[in-house]
Amino acid sequence: GAWKISLSSRCGVGNKLRFYLDVSSNNNNDDNNNNIAAQRNDVTLFHNERLYFISNCWRKDNNNKELELGITEFQKIKSRLDVAQSRVESQLSHETGDRRLDGNNAFDTTLANIDMSFLIRERDDALNAYRDAEKMLPNKLSIAGPWPGTTDPLVIGEPGMILISNKNNNQRNKKKGGGLLSWYAAATGVEEFDVIGTWTATPQPDGDYEYYDDEEEEQTKQQQQQQSEVWE
């Protein structure tokens, strides 16, 4: 399917890579049971249903420093969290901690609790900043590699999300008598998306991948079909 990279307005913050794949099934008739292309656990995909993939990505080349700047910024935020967490643990330690917290003196214990509350707030602020950074800045990354149609190697943030539209929820829940999401989509006409899984990307070494136009792809499918018939 089609794909697009939406560039971030802040250098270092991940660009958004989006693409889709259509699921097909050989049993593409009107029977709901035979119209199922794939099914696992509580997720059902129907013939011609579209899967949407989204992930952060960063360009990597000598002239573009967005990846390096993003990694540096993430490390700063992580270091801030590590320091804040260390202060909290040190304050509570039985060996090096604040002995006023033992409760031997009510006034001193009150003052110690006030000091402790400031440390915990500082730690929580750092933790929230870290969680936000995990969503925007490079931390868990794939190996840099080529992406069709781009000139710069891309690094993909892992894991990406896989989504499906709620427009088929009514069909999905038919055996269950429908559901709130299917009712909402039908009543409002608003298309929303549900996360059904995650994905990662592994770049292929140079020479290990090929691109086909439509005619070559059809020829390849025919050759594979003929080979399959021979083996059968």
VEXPAVEX-607737 format. One line per 10 residues: number of its first residue (from 1); their letters; for each residue z, y, x of N, C-alpha, C. Coordinates in steps of 0.1 Angstrom, whole numbers, plus 5000, padded with zeros to 4 digits. Atoms other than C-alpha are relative to their C-alpha. Layout:
REM VEXPAVEX-607737
NUM> a> Z,Y,X,Z,Y,X,Z,Y,X | ... $
***
This chain:
REM VEXPAVEX-607737
1> gawkislssr> 5000,4988,5008,5000,5000,5000,5000,5013,5009 | 5000,4987,4993,5000,5037,5009,5014,5002,5007 | 4988,4996,4994,5026,5052,5032,5000,5014,5004 | 4999,4986,4997,5039,5086,5041,5013,5003,5009 | 4989,4996,4992,5062,5102,5067,5003,5015,4996 | 4996,4986,5004,5081,5134,5054,5008,5005,5012 | 4993,4995,4989,5092,5154,5084,5012,5008,4996 | 4988,4993,5002,5127,5167,5086,4999,5015,5004 | 4999,4986,4996,5134,5204,5088,5009,5003,5011 | 4990,4999,4989,5162,5198,5113,4996,4990,5011 $
11> cgvgnklrfy> 5003,5009,4989,5153,5184,5147,5012,4991,5003 | 4990,5010,4998,5172,5152,5153,5004,4992,4988 | 4998,5007,5013,5177,5144,5116,4988,4992,4997 | 5010,5010,5002,5157,5114,5106,4989,5005,4990 | 5011,4999,5009,5122,5118,5091,5000,4989,4990 | 5000,5010,5010,5116,5098,5059,4987,4993,5000 | 5012,5009,5001,5092,5069,5061,5001,4993,4986 | 5001,5007,5013,5081,5056,5027,4987,4993,4999 | 5012,5008,5003,5056,5029,5017,5003,4990,4989 | 4998,5009,5011,5050,5004,4990,4991,4987,5002 $
21> ldvssnnnnd> 5008,5013,5000,5038,4968,4986,5000,4995,4985 | 5001,5006,5014,5025,4952,4953,5002,4985,5001 | 4997,5014,5000,5038,4918,4945,4990,4993,4990 | 5010,5006,5009,5012,4894,4931,5004,4985,4998 | 4997,5014,5004,5014,4860,4914,4987,4993,4996 | 5012,5007,5005,4988,4833,4907,5001,4997,4985 | 4998,5002,5014,5003,4829,4873,5001,5013,4993 | 5000,4987,5006,4993,4862,4859,4996,5001,4986 | 5003,4999,5014,4992,4855,4822,5011,5007,4993 | 4990,4993,5008,5013,4868,4794,5013,4993,4998 $
31> dnnnniaaqr> 4987,5008,5001,5040,4841,4795,5010,5006,5010 | 4990,4993,4991,5071,4858,4809,5004,4991,5011 | 4995,5010,4990,5082,4826,4827,4989,4999,5011 | 5010,5002,4990,5048,4822,4844,4996,5013,5007 | 5004,4987,4994,5044,4859,4851,5010,5004,5011 | 4991,4997,4990,5073,4858,4875,4994,4997,5014 | 5006,5002,4987,5061,4864,4911,5010,4995,5010 | 4990,5005,4991,5094,4859,4929,5014,5002,4993 | 4987,4999,5006,5130,4853,4919,5011,4994,5010 | 4989,5004,4991,5162,4851,4939,5013,5007,4995 $
41> ndvtlfhner> 4988,4995,5005,5198,4854,4928,4998,5008,4986 | 5001,4992,5013,5199,4882,4901,4988,5009,5000 | 5012,4992,4999,5166,4898,4912,4987,4992,4996 | 5013,5006,5004,5133,4890,4894,4989,5010,5002 | 5012,4992,4998,5099,4904,4904,4989,4994,4992 | 5011,5005,5008,5069,4902,4881,4987,5003,5007 | 5013,4998,4995,5032,4900,4888,4996,5015,5000 | 5004,4986,4999,5018,4934,4900,5012,5010,5000 | 4989,4991,4998,5053,4948,4904,5000,5006,5014 | 5001,4993,4988,5056,4974,4931,5014,5001,5007 $
51> lyfisncwrk> 4988,4999,4992,5083,4973,4959,4998,5013,5008 | 5000,4988,4992,5092,5006,4975,5009,4999,5012 | 4992,5001,4987,5104,5008,5011,5003,5014,5005 | 4997,4987,4994,5122,5037,5026,5010,4999,5011 | 4991,5000,4988,5139,5044,5059,4999,5013,5008 | 5001,4989,4990,5147,5071,5085,4991,4995,5011 | 5008,5004,4988,5123,5072,5114,5000,5013,5010 | 5000,4989,4990,5120,5093,5146,4987,4997,5009 | 5011,5001,4990,5089,5100,5168,5005,5000,5014 | 4995,5001,4986,5093,5091,5204,4988,5003,5009 $
61> dnnnkelelg> 5010,4997,4989,5071,5108,5231,5007,5010,5009 | 4995,4992,4990,5075,5130,5261,5002,5015,4996 | 5000,4986,5005,5069,5163,5242,5010,5002,4989 | 4992,4998,5011,5090,5156,5212,5014,4993,5002 | 4986,5005,4996,5128,5153,5218,5009,4998,4987 | 4992,5001,5012,5138,5147,5182,5010,4988,5000 | 4992,5012,4999,5151,5112,5189,5012,5002,5010 | 4989,4998,4990,5171,5122,5220,5010,5010,4995 | 4991,4991,5006,5186,5152,5202,5008,4994,4989 | 4992,5007,5011,5196,5130,5172,5010,4991,5006 $
71> itefqkiksr> 4990,5009,4994,5213,5105,5195,5011,5008,5006 | 4989,4992,4994,5232,5132,5213,5009,5006,4989 | 4992,4994,5011,5244,5148,5180,5008,4989,4994 | 4993,5011,5005,5254,5114,5167,5012,4996,5009 | 4990,5004,4991,5274,5106,5198,5012,5010,5000 | 4989,4989,5001,5293,5140,5195,5008,4997,4988 | 4992,5002,5012,5303,5132,5159,5008,4987,5001 | 4993,5012,4998,5313,5097,5169,5012,5002,5009 | 4989,4997,4990,5334,5110,5198,5011,5008,4993 | 4990,4993,5008,5351,5134,5174,5009,4991,4992 $
81> ldvaqsrves> 4992,5009,5008,5361,5106,5151,5009,4991,5009 | 4992,5009,4991,5373,5084,5180,5013,5008,5005 | 4988,4992,4995,5396,5113,5193,5010,5001,4988 | 4992,4998,5011,5409,5120,5158,5008,4987,4996 | 4993,5013,5003,5417,5083,5151,5010,4996,5011 | 4991,5002,4990,5433,5080,5185,5013,5008,4999 | 4988,4991,5002,5457,5109,5177,5009,4994,4989 | 4993,5005,5011,5467,5093,5145,5008,4987,5004 | 4994,5012,4995,5474,5059,5161,5011,5003,5010 | 4990,4997,4990,5493,5075,5190,5012,5006,4993 $
91> qlshetgdrr> 4989,4995,5008,5515,5094,5165,5008,4990,4993 | 4994,5011,5007,5523,5062,5147,5005,4989,5009 | 4997,5011,4990,5528,5040,5178,5015,4999,5001 | 4986,5002,4998,5562,5024,5182,5004,5004,5014 | 4997,4997,4986,5560,5031,5219,4998,5015,5003 | 5002,4986,4996,5545,5066,5222,5000,5009,4988 | 5001,4992,5012,5547,5078,5186,5012,5010,4998 | 4990,4990,5003,5567,5106,5170,5013,4993,4994 | 4987,5007,5004,5603,5093,5167,5006,5007,4988 | 4995,4993,5012,5610,5119,5140,4996,4992,4987 $
101> ldgnnafdtt> 5005,5008,5011,5591,5095,5117,5009,4989,4997 | 4991,5011,5002,5619,5070,5120,5010,5003,4988 | 4992,4996,5011,5638,5089,5093,5015,5002,5002 | 4986,4998,4997,5671,5095,5111,5005,5013,4996 | 4997,4987,5004,5670,5131,5102,4990,5005,4990 | 5009,4997,5011,5657,5143,5069,4991,5012,5003 | 5008,4988,4997,5646,5177,5082,4989,4997,5010 | 5010,5003,4990,5629,5164,5113,4989,4991,4994 | 5010,5009,5006,5612,5136,5093,4990,5008,4991 | 5009,4991,5009,5598,5163,5068,4990,5007,5009 $
111> lanidmsfli> 5009,4993,4991,5584,5183,5097,4989,4990,5006 | 5009,5010,4994,5569,5151,5113,4989,4996,4990 | 5010,5003,5010,5552,5142,5080,4990,5011,4998 | 5009,4989,5001,5537,5176,5078,4990,5000,5011 | 5009,5001,4988,5523,5173,5113,4990,4988,4998 | 5008,5012,5002,5511,5138,5104,4988,5002,4990 | 5010,4997,5010,5493,5151,5073,4988,5008,5006 | 5011,4993,4993,5473,5175,5095,4991,4991,5008 | 5008,5010,4992,5462,5147,5118,4992,4991,4991 | 5007,5009,5009,5452,5125,5089,4988,5008,4994 $
121> rerddalnay> 5011,4992,5005,5432,5153,5074,4989,5002,5010 | 5009,4999,4989,5415,5159,5107,4992,4988,5002 | 5007,5013,4998,5407,5122,5110,4990,4997,4988 | 5008,5003,5012,5394,5120,5074,4987,5009,5000 | 5012,4992,4998,5371,5150,5080,4990,4995,5010 | 5009,5006,4990,5357,5134,5111,4994,4987,4995 | 5006,5013,5006,5352,5101,5092,4989,5003,4990 | 5010,4996,5010,5333,5118,5064,4988,5005,5007 | 5012,4995,4992,5311,5136,5090,4993,4988,5006 | 5006,5012,4994,5305,5102,5107,4992,4993,4990 $
131> rdaekmlpnk> 5007,5008,5010,5295,5085,5075,4987,5008,4996 | 5012,4992,5003,5271,5114,5067,4989,4998,5012 | 5009,5001,4988,5257,5111,5103,4993,4987,5000 | 5006,5013,5001,5251,5074,5098,4987,5000,4992 | 5011,5000,5009,5227,5082,5070,4988,5009,5005 | 5010,4990,4996,5208,5110,5088,4996,4999,5015 | 5003,5000,4985,5210,5105,5126,4998,4986,5005 | 5003,5013,4995,5198,5077,5148,5013,4993,5006 | 4989,5008,4995,5224,5050,5154,4996,4985,5001 | 5005,5014,4999,5211,5015,5145,4985,5001,4999 $
141> lsiagpwpgt> 5014,4997,4999,5175,5016,5156,4992,4987,5004 | 5009,5010,4996,5145,4993,5160,4994,5004,5014 | 5007,4996,4988,5125,4992,5192,4988,5009,4997 | 5011,4991,5002,5099,5020,5195,4987,4992,5000 | 5013,5007,5001,5064,5008,5185,4990,5007,4992 | 5011,4993,5007,5031,5017,5170,5001,4999,4985 | 5001,5001,5014,5027,5025,5133,4986,5004,4996 | 5014,4997,5003,4993,5024,5117,4997,5014,4996 | 5004,4987,5004,4977,5058,5116,5008,5011,5007 | 4993,4990,4992,5002,5076,5139,4996,5000,5014 $
151> tdplvigepg> 5003,4999,4986,4997,5088,5174,5012,4998,5009 | 4987,5002,4992,5034,5087,5185,5006,4987,4996 | 4992,5011,5003,5055,5056,5188,5011,5004,4990 | 4990,4997,5010,5080,5054,5159,5012,4990,5003 | 4988,5008,5000,5116,5042,5160,5005,5000,4985 | 4996,5001,5014,5128,5029,5126,5015,4998,4999 | 4985,5001,5002,5164,5034,5114,5002,4987,4992 | 4997,5013,5006,5179,5000,5104,5014,5000,4994 | 5011,5006,5008,5183,4988,5078,4995,5010,4990 | 5006,4992,5011,5159,5005,5054,5003,4994,4987 $
161> milisnknnn> 4997,5005,5014,5162,5001,5016,4987,4996,4993 | 5010,5004,5009,5140,4982,4992,5004,5003,4986 | 4996,4995,5014,5138,4996,4957,4989,4995,4990 | 5009,5003,5011,5122,4986,4924,5002,5010,4989 | 4999,4991,5011,5115,5008,4894,5007,4993,4988 | 4993,5006,5012,5136,5004,4862,4991,4998,4988 | 5009,5000,5012,5105,5004,4840,4998,4985,4995 | 5001,5014,5004,5105,4965,4840,5014,4994,4996 | 4987,5006,5003,5142,4962,4833,5001,4994,4986 | 4999,5005,5013,5136,4956,4796,4994,4985,5000 $
171> qrnkkkgggl> 5006,5013,4998,5114,4926,4806,5009,4991,5007 | 4990,5008,4992,5140,4915,4831,5011,4995,4992 | 4988,5003,5008,5168,4916,4806,4997,4994,4986 | 5004,5005,5013,5148,4901,4777,5008,4988,4995 | 4992,5012,5003,5166,4868,4778,5015,5003,4997 | 4986,4996,5001,5199,4887,4779,5002,5010,4988 | 5000,4990,5011,5190,4909,4749,4999,5014,5004 | 5001,4986,4995,5182,4940,4769,5012,5004,5008 | 4989,4995,4992,5206,4962,4788,5000,5015,5000 | 4998,4986,5000,5218,4997,4793,4989,5007,5008 $
181> lswyaaatgv> 5010,4993,4992,5193,5006,4820,4986,4999,4994 | 5013,5001,5007,5163,4993,4801,5000,5009,4988 | 4999,4991,5011,5175,5012,4770,4998,5014,5004 | 5001,4986,4995,5179,5044,4790,4986,5003,5004 | 5014,4997,4996,5144,5041,4805,4991,5001,4989 | 5009,5000,5011,5128,5034,4772,5003,5012,4991 | 4996,4989,5008,5147,5062,4754,4996,5013,5006 | 5001,4987,4993,5143,5089,4780,4986,5001,5007 | 5013,4999,4993,5110,5080,4797,5002,5003,5015 | 4997,4996,4986,5128,5087,4830,4999,4987,5009 $
191> eefdvigtwt> 5001,5012,4991,5118,5063,4858,5010,5002,5011 | 4990,5000,4989,5147,5055,4882,4997,4987,5008 | 5002,5011,4991,5150,5030,4910,5013,4994,5004 | 4988,5008,4997,5174,5002,4918,4998,4994,5014 | 5001,5006,4986,5181,4991,4954,5003,4985,4998 | 4999,5015,5002,5175,4953,4956,5002,4993,5014 | 4999,5007,4987,5177,4947,4994,4997,5010,5011 | 5003,4992,4988,5171,4960,5029,4989,4994,5008 | 5011,5005,4992,5144,4956,5055,5001,5006,5014 | 5001,4995,4986,5139,4960,5093,4986,4998,5005 $
201> atpqpdgdye> 5013,5000,4995,5108,4964,5114,5000,4996,5015 | 5001,5004,4986,5098,4947,5147,4986,5003,5004 | 5014,4997,4996,5068,4962,5165,4994,4989,5008 | 5007,5011,4993,5042,4938,5178,4995,5005,5013 | 5006,4996,4987,5032,4939,5215,4985,5003,4999 | 5014,4996,5000,4998,4954,5223,4992,4987,5000 | 5009,5011,5000,4971,4930,5214,5004,4989,4991 | 4995,5010,5009,4992,4909,5190,4998,5003,4985 | 5003,4997,5014,4980,4926,5158,4986,5005,4999 | 5014,4996,5002,4946,4933,5143,5000,5007,4986 $
211> yyddeeeeqt> 5002,4993,5012,4934,4956,5116,4987,4995,4994 | 5012,5005,5008,4909,4945,5089,4996,5010,4990 | 5005,4993,5011,4887,4964,5066,5000,4991,4988 | 5000,5009,5012,4883,4951,5030,4991,4988,5001 | 5009,5011,4999,4853,4930,5038,5005,4989,5010 | 4994,5010,4990,4869,4914,5069,5012,4993,4994 | 4988,5007,5006,4901,4907,5049,4995,4989,4990 | 5005,5009,5009,4881,4890,5022,4995,4987,5007 | 5005,5012,4993,4863,4868,5047,5011,4992,5006 | 4988,5007,4994,4896,4859,5064,5007,4991,4989 $
221> kqqqqqqsev> 4994,5008,5011,4910,4848,5030,4992,4988,4996 | 5009,5011,5003,4880,4827,5023,5000,4989,5010 | 4999,5010,4989,4882,4810,5057,5013,4993,4999 | 4987,5007,5002,4919,4803,5051,5000,4990,4989 | 5001,5008,5012,4911,4789,5017,4992,4987,5003 | 5008,5012,4996,4884,4766,5031,5007,4991,5009 | 4992,5008,4991,4907,4754,5058,5010,4992,4993 | 4989,5006,5008,4934,4747,5033,4994,4988,4992 | 5007,5011,5007,4909,4726,5012,4997,4988,5008 | 5003,5011,4991,4899,4706,5042,5012,4992,5003 $
231> we> 4988,5007,4997,4935,4697,5050,5005,4992,4987 | 4996,5007,5012,4941,4688,5013,4992,4987,4998 $
***
